[in-house]
Amino acid sequence: MDWKNVKVEQAPTNPKIYELGTGGSGSVAGSWLPLRRAGAAAREMLIAAAAQKWEVGADTCKAVDGQVVHGNPKRYLSYGELVEAAAKLPIPNFNTVPLKNSDNFTLVGHDTPRYEAPRKGQRPLRCLGSIRASRDAVCGGGAVPGCVRREIGFV
């Protein structure tokens, strides 16, 4: 999936709905394995949906850049084209679903440009609601607001 096509939205902080903490980016570290398993299950379901459509074995298909690819000559279906059929399939067991090998990561562990905010160093930034990290903002008169939310970091 091209990172430029992904839209990130901050979930609202509402203790009546969510019992989540928002401090220190702990949710990323604490949710790493469950989110990997959920992503792997979704990938397997998308591959299975494509394999059914093409009447081929799922082991002959692979997920690449937002689509499932098969064969020579190559044919492909986007995740968007497969999502409805994939949603009707059984959800794989999260404890046994095959996880992507870290050597094959394309985002995690790589420099990835931030498309949702101006690049650091591009000053002056205006307080128009497009800046996600308060330390990146400069308001009228050069005042810099205090930190409201820290960027995600991995240790």
N, C-alpha and C positions, 0 to 999 in steps of 0.2 A: 504494500500500500504506500503510495507516495505521501510522505509526511505533509506536503502542501495541501493535500485533500482532507486532512484530519482536522476537525474543529474541536478544540478543548473548551469545555465549559465548567466553571467552578460550581460545585453543588452548593445549594444554599445551606447555611448553618442554621438549623432549626431543631433544638433539643426535643420538641414535641414530636418530631418526625424521625429524627436520626439520633442514635446514641453513639455518636462518633466524636472523637477529639480532633482538633484541627491544628494542634501545635507541633512544631518541630519536624514536620514531614514524616512522622512515625507511621502514618497509614501506608505509605509506599513500602517501607521495609517490612511492616507487619503483614501486608497483603501480597507480597511478592509471589509466594508459591501458590496461593489460591488463584491469583490472577493469571499466572502462567498456565495453571491447569484449565481454567475457564477458556483462555485463548486457544489452548491446544484442543480442547473439546470442540470449540467452534470450528477450528480449522479442519478437524476430522469430519465433522458434519457437512461442511461445505464440499470437501473432497468426495465424500460418499454421495452427495446429491449430484455432483457432476458425473461421477462414475455411473450412477443409475441412468442419467439422461443419455449418456453416450453408450451405455450397455457394455462397459469395460470394467476391469478390476480396479478397485480403489488404489491398489498398490502400483498401478501404472500412471497415476495422476499425482500432481504436486501443486501446492499453493505457492504462488510467486507474485509479488507486487500487486496484491489486491485482486488476483484472479486464480482460477484453477486451470492448469495446463495439462494437456495430454498429447502424446504421440508425435509421429513424424509422417506427414506434415503436422505441425502443431495446430491444435485447436484449443480454444480457451473460452471460459465464461467468467464474467466478473462476479465478485461476491454479491453485488446487488442483484444480479440475474439469478443467483442460486439461493438467496436467503430464504425465500418462501418455501422452497422444497426442503431445504436443510432444516428449517424449524419444525417440520413434520416428522423428522427422524428421531430415533431414540438418542438421548443424551449419553455420551460415553461416560464410563466410570472415571471420575476425577482422580482416583487413586492409581489407575493403571493407564490412563491416556498417555501416549508417548509425547514427551516434552522435546522442544527444539534444543539441539545441542548448542551450547553457548558459543561455539566457534562459528555458528551460522547466524548469530544475532546481527541485524542490520541497523538497529537503532540504539539499543542498550549497549553502552560501552564505546559509542562512537560520537564524535562531535556532530550534533544535529542543529541546524539553524532554527532559531525561534521565529516562526512566521506570524505569531499572534501579537508581537510587540516589536517596536523599532529596535534596531541594534543598539547595544550599549555604546556610549560615546557619541551618539547622534543627538546632540543637544542644540537648542533647548527643546525639551519634550513638553507638551502642553497637557494640562489636566482635562482631558476630554473623555475619560473613562476607558481608553484603549490600553492603558498601561496596567499590567497585572502586579508588578512588584513596586511597592511604594518608593523604595530607594532609587528607582529609575526615574521618578517624576520630579520635575522642577516646576513649581507653581509661580504665579506672578511675583515679581520682585526677587526671584532666585531662592525663595524659601523651599526647603526640602522637607516633605512630611516624614513623620516617624514610620518605622517599619510596621506594617500591618500583617503581611504574610511573607514568609520566607520562601525562596525558590527551593525546589526539590533538589536534594543532594544525596549521593550515595557514598557510603563510607567504605 
